[in-house]
Amino acid sequence: MTTAQGAEATAAGSSRSASLDEARVVVADIAASMERVISGKPDAIRLALVTLLAEGHLLIQDVPGVGKTLLAKALARSIDCTMHRIQFTPDLLPGDVTGVSVFDQRTSTFEFRPGAVFASIVLGDEINRASPKTQSAMLEAMEERQVTVDGRTYPLPQPFMVIATQNPVEMEGTYPLPEAQRDRFLMQVSLGYPDRAAEVAMLDSHENHDPLDDLLPVTDAPTLRRLQLATRSIHASENVKRYIVDIVSATRREPLLRLGASPRSSVHLLQAAKALSLLKGRDHVLPDDVQSLVPAVLAHRVLLSTEAHLDRRSATAVVTDVVARVPVS
């Protein structure tokens, strides 16, 4: 190796170390900021940040009042990005989401008016209450990060993340998300009820004012975008990639599942594992990263068989058992 090549290698190594150090500090700051508002949910916050770094979208399914909307608002405030909230209802139209072209009589031209999806963080509240036609309006935005209206394509801001919520209890008047749309979400998480100490702390923090009002940004959109690009460069060995494919393939052969995970699941699982590695300050993916993310990344993409329903098995339990049986490459 020449002196020049050695200098380049040293510079590249220093740059990567700087990226890892920066990512660790920035993510820790965002998590600490969010925990000031959401008590006792460090795992949910960590998975939300992994989804953000992996350039994915998050589906939160839980009962009312546990902090689903608050999590999205706290994340948007902490990263100083634009946020729009869409309250999904049966009468919501696709144009309300993507935008519409309006004829301007003064200029005799059509002017595009952006919809609510044009923001860095888009909160889709109770997404399963919208009609399938309106739900499908989100597909192009989530996958391509753009919308097409009247034959013209408009790019969405970067970073871009959809956080959608669902209430699993009240199912009357809802339209279950089709498999194609659930597959667009990198992760599905559930916040659950807080423990006693966390709920007491929540009463203290909300007693006199809303703690969200005191939340200040700890980073900005350009920094976050730089970390997302750094996530892509995290190294994943061929063995790790084969391990991911083996896990996803095993779900397709599992008797308790009538529909296994899609090839997109493999891509999303790798992206999430890279983001988790960056979050931990590593420049490479370990099998442990993959294993810890499988329930959140795969469970919402599979369909249980009749036998699994009769045995009262959950999708999370089934995919966890699948992982336990797949040997590490």
C-alpha positions as MATLAB code, in Angstrom:
seq = 'MTTAQGAEATAAGSSRSASLDEARVVVADIAASMERVISGKPDAIRLALVTLLAEGHLLIQDVPGVGKTLLAKALARSIDCTMHRIQFTPDLLPGDVTGVSVFDQRTSTFEFRPGAVFASIVLGDEINRASPKTQSAMLEAMEERQVTVDGRTYPLPQPFMVIATQNPVEMEGTYPLPEAQRDRFLMQVSLGYPDRAAEVAMLDSHENHDPLDDLLPVTDAPTLRRLQLATRSIHASENVKRYIVDIVSATRREPLLRLGASPRSSVHLLQAAKALSLLKGRDHVLPDDVQSLVPAVLAHRVLLSTEAHLDRRSATAVVTDVVARVPVS';
ca = [
       0.000    0.000    0.000;
       1.368    3.430   -0.955;
       1.565    6.332    1.460;
      -1.341    8.048   -0.326;
      -3.487    4.912   -0.141;
      -2.656    4.549    3.536;
      -3.678    8.153    4.174;
      -6.990    7.587    2.327;
      -7.695    4.448    4.336;
      -6.925    6.267    7.590;
      -9.175    9.175    6.583;
     -12.007    6.795    5.652;
     -11.632    5.003    8.975;
     -11.661    8.271   10.881;
     -14.743    9.430    8.964;
     -16.557    6.195    9.761;
     -15.599    6.479   13.438;
     -16.853   10.049   13.440;
     -20.148    8.921   11.920;
     -20.530    6.185   14.526;
     -19.708    8.538   17.377;
     -22.066   11.192   16.010;
     -24.856    8.654   15.551;
     -24.478    7.353   19.091;
     -24.621   10.872   20.560;
     -27.486   12.121   18.355;
     -29.648    9.043   18.887;
     -29.042    9.136   22.638;
     -30.075   12.802   22.689;
     -33.274   12.085   20.724;
     -34.151    9.153   22.997;
     -33.545   11.220   26.135;
     -35.715   14.007   24.727;
     -38.579   11.632   23.943;
     -38.341    9.929   27.338;
     -39.087   13.279   28.984;
     -42.588   12.945   27.508;
     -43.078    9.178   27.239;
     -42.226    7.443   30.510;
     -41.209    3.803   30.820;
     -41.117    2.909   27.113;
     -37.406    2.806   26.153;
     -37.830   -0.247   23.878;
     -40.606    1.377   21.835;
     -38.557    4.573   21.513;
     -35.500    2.567   20.430;
     -37.489    0.726   17.744;
     -38.944    4.017   16.500;
     -35.429    5.431   16.135;
     -34.240    2.277   14.371;
     -37.126    2.674   11.922;
     -36.214    6.326   11.367;
     -32.518    5.569   10.713;
     -33.481    2.708    8.386;
     -35.681    5.087    6.344;
     -38.737    2.979    7.106;
     -42.272    3.493    8.381;
     -43.770    2.520   11.728;
     -47.157    0.976   12.550;
     -48.240    1.310   16.178;
     -51.123   -0.958   17.175;
     -52.448   -0.520   20.673;
     -55.430    0.470   22.785;
     -56.385    4.153   23.147;
     -54.563    6.398   25.567;
     -51.162    4.690   25.825;
     -49.192    7.365   23.962;
     -49.236    6.410   20.270;
     -49.835    9.960   19.047;
     -47.563   11.398   21.733;
     -44.653    9.266   20.505;
     -44.956   10.659   16.986;
     -45.233   14.246   18.229;
     -42.254   13.843   20.572;
     -40.131   12.425   17.751;
     -41.030   15.263   15.387;
     -40.320   17.920   18.033;
     -36.972   16.335   18.940;
     -35.610   16.281   15.392;
     -36.930   19.725   14.369;
     -38.787   18.420   11.320;
     -42.149   19.288    9.844;
     -45.038   17.130   10.991;
     -48.567   16.735    9.684;
     -51.304   14.736   11.333;
     -53.952   12.979    9.263;
     -57.022   11.865   11.162;
     -58.245    8.959    9.039;
     -62.027    8.769    8.780;
     -64.384    6.975    6.373;
     -65.087   10.213    4.463;
     -61.397   11.147    4.004;
     -60.544   11.422    0.293;
     -57.256   10.413   -1.415;
     -56.747   14.042   -2.460;
     -56.794   15.088    1.191;
     -53.715   12.916    1.658;
     -51.723   13.442   -1.547;
     -52.941   16.868   -2.699;
     -55.010   18.130   -5.620;
     -54.627   20.274   -8.722;
     -56.826   23.383   -8.557;
     -57.659   25.554  -11.551;
     -56.502   29.149  -11.140;
     -58.806   31.450  -13.131;
     -56.325   34.335  -13.009;
     -53.583   32.399  -14.821;
     -55.806   29.820  -16.568;
     -53.513   27.085  -15.256;
     -53.766   24.276  -12.744;
     -51.935   24.813   -9.469;
     -50.912   21.889   -7.283;
     -51.838   22.188   -3.640;
     -49.869   19.656   -1.537;
     -51.767   17.341    0.778;
     -50.997   16.386    4.357;
     -48.443   13.777    3.287;
     -45.946   16.532    2.437;
     -44.045   16.567    5.736;
     -41.014   14.814    7.205;
     -43.086   13.053    9.866;
     -46.620   12.083    8.865;
     -48.852   10.784   11.653;
     -51.719    8.707   10.304;
     -54.136    8.404   13.224;
     -56.350    5.297   13.108;
     -55.375    4.497    9.535;
     -57.751    1.524    9.438;
     -60.760    3.866    9.657;
     -60.186    5.201    6.138;
     -61.607    3.530    3.048;
     -59.337    1.166    1.081;
     -59.115    3.763   -1.709;
     -57.732    6.374    0.686;
     -55.442    3.853    2.355;
     -53.968    2.971   -1.029;
     -53.143    6.645   -1.631;
     -50.383    6.171    0.944;
     -48.713    3.288   -0.927;
     -46.746    5.306   -3.490;
     -45.760    7.870   -0.878;
     -44.444    5.211    1.495;
     -42.601    3.139   -1.090;
     -41.388    5.719   -3.631;
     -41.318    8.818   -1.395;
     -43.268   10.715   -4.025;
     -46.858   11.261   -5.092;
     -48.328   11.423   -8.563;
     -51.306   13.700   -9.184;
     -52.792   14.242  -12.661;
     -49.783   12.621  -14.302;
     -47.206   14.799  -12.529;
     -44.837   13.464   -9.871;
     -43.926   15.467   -6.777;
     -41.066   14.388   -4.462;
     -41.626   14.279   -0.730;
     -39.267   15.931    1.785;
     -36.285   14.072    3.184;
     -36.226   12.573    5.717;
     -39.720   11.121    5.352;
     -41.437    8.757    7.773;
     -45.033    7.625    8.218;
     -46.144    6.695   11.729;
     -49.573    5.096   11.551;
     -51.720    4.022   14.482;
     -54.400    1.371   14.816;
     -56.831    0.571   17.605;
     -57.211   -3.238   17.832;
     -60.224   -3.061   20.155;
     -62.800   -0.965   18.297;
     -63.142   -2.759   14.963;
     -66.659   -1.573   14.041;
     -66.573    0.706   11.002;
     -62.938   -0.042   10.180;
     -61.223   -1.348    7.048;
     -58.362   -3.722    7.924;
     -55.103   -2.814    6.227;
     -54.454   -5.113    3.252;
     -51.319   -7.254    3.260;
     -49.744   -5.054    0.567;
     -49.930   -1.987    2.795;
     -48.875   -3.720    6.006;
     -45.827   -4.938    4.101;
     -44.800   -1.303    3.520;
     -44.320   -0.764    7.245;
     -40.819   -1.679    8.343;
     -41.986   -2.393   11.897;
     -45.079   -2.805   13.990;
     -44.817   -2.089   17.702;
     -47.131   -2.019   20.681;
     -46.569    0.392   23.558;
     -48.607   -1.418   26.190;
     -49.615   -0.041   29.570;
     -46.897    1.635   31.644;
     -45.765    0.108   34.916;
     -46.753    1.698   38.231;
     -43.652    3.872   38.601;
     -43.868    5.139   35.018;
     -47.559    5.977   35.386;
     -46.911    7.909   38.608;
     -44.107    9.805   36.844;
     -46.516   10.558   34.012;
     -49.026   12.054   36.471;
     -46.285   14.265   37.913;
     -45.121   15.501   34.523;
     -48.652   16.181   33.231;
     -50.020   17.665   36.454;
     -49.614   21.357   35.645;
     -48.808   21.502   31.938;
     -48.127   19.455   28.839;
     -44.427   18.382   28.833;
     -44.543   18.356   25.037;
     -44.638   22.152   25.149;
     -41.177   22.193   26.766;
     -39.594   19.839   24.243;
     -36.838   21.486   22.199;
     -35.069   20.067   19.114;
     -31.844   18.184   19.789;
     -30.890   17.744   16.120;
     -32.076   18.816   12.670;
     -33.173   17.281    9.380;
     -29.777   17.562    7.569;
     -27.998   15.768   10.436;
     -30.640   13.069   10.508;
     -30.417   12.610    6.751;
     -26.640   12.245    7.057;
     -27.101    9.493    9.647;
     -29.614    7.711    7.412;
     -27.051    7.670    4.615;
     -24.411    6.422    7.072;
     -26.760    3.571    8.017;
     -26.656    2.294    4.448;
     -22.865    1.891    4.640;
     -22.949   -0.370    7.726;
     -21.342   -3.685    6.758;
     -23.389   -6.890    6.642;
     -21.445  -10.060    5.855;
     -22.651  -12.698    3.423;
     -23.296  -15.019    6.377;
     -25.595  -12.452    7.982;
     -27.459  -11.948    4.715;
     -27.901  -15.703    4.293;
     -29.129  -15.913    7.882;
     -31.770  -13.257    7.167;
     -32.925  -15.098    4.035;
     -33.046  -18.407    5.947;
     -35.295  -16.870    8.613;
     -37.669  -15.279    6.100;
     -37.767  -18.473    3.998;
     -38.558  -20.526    7.107;
     -41.724  -18.496    7.702;
     -42.976  -19.602    4.283;
     -42.619  -23.276    5.288;
     -44.094  -22.859    8.760;
     -47.327  -24.936    9.117;
     -48.806  -22.423   11.562;
     -48.613  -19.683    8.918;
     -50.755  -19.640    5.805;
     -48.767  -16.701    4.442;
     -45.073  -16.258    5.145;
     -42.955  -13.124    4.955;
     -42.268  -11.478    1.589;
     -38.878  -10.774   -0.044;
     -39.389   -7.138    0.993;
     -39.225   -8.443    4.561;
     -35.643   -9.570    3.980;
     -34.686   -6.102    2.739;
     -36.395   -4.400    5.668;
     -34.857   -6.782    8.208;
     -31.377   -6.026    6.851;
     -32.042   -2.264    6.892;
     -33.303   -2.431   10.478;
     -30.316   -4.532   11.584;
     -27.934   -1.982   10.052;
     -29.733    0.854   11.855;
     -29.571   -0.999   15.166;
     -25.838   -1.575   14.664;
     -25.314    2.136   14.028;
     -27.398    2.951   17.079;
     -25.110    0.704   19.145;
     -21.991    2.336   17.693;
     -20.907   -0.612   15.525;
     -19.963   -0.553   11.855;
     -21.124   -4.130   11.201;
     -24.238   -6.248   11.738;
     -24.302   -9.197   14.145;
     -26.778  -12.118   14.112;
     -27.984  -10.922   17.525;
     -29.149   -7.674   15.890;
     -31.221   -9.654   13.414;
     -32.722  -11.934   16.070;
     -33.813   -9.067   18.314;
     -35.647   -7.333   15.456;
     -37.482  -10.289   13.908;
     -40.735   -9.988   15.951;
     -41.155   -6.275   15.183;
     -40.208   -6.598   11.502;
     -41.937   -9.862   10.526;
     -44.943  -10.489   12.792;
     -47.298   -8.020   11.078;
     -46.493   -9.396    7.602;
     -47.523  -13.022    8.163;
     -50.975  -14.589    8.343;
     -51.768  -17.247   10.914;
     -53.283  -20.570    9.934;
     -56.573  -21.852   11.352;
     -54.653  -24.181   13.672;
     -52.683  -21.258   15.092;
     -55.893  -19.333   15.761;
     -57.417  -22.372   17.488;
     -54.290  -22.751   19.622;
     -54.425  -19.020   20.440;
     -50.919  -18.497   19.098;
     -49.866  -14.981   18.220;
     -47.873  -14.073   15.119;
     -45.076  -12.792   17.357;
     -44.852  -16.128   19.175;
     -44.811  -18.088   15.914;
     -42.047  -16.055   14.244;
     -40.036  -16.137   17.492;
     -40.237  -19.944   17.444;
     -39.161  -19.915   13.786;
     -36.047  -17.894   14.631;
     -35.162  -20.306   17.437;
     -35.114  -23.192   14.940;
     -33.022  -21.495   12.250;
     -29.277  -22.094   12.755;
     -26.931  -19.123   12.589;
     -24.888  -19.229    9.365;
];
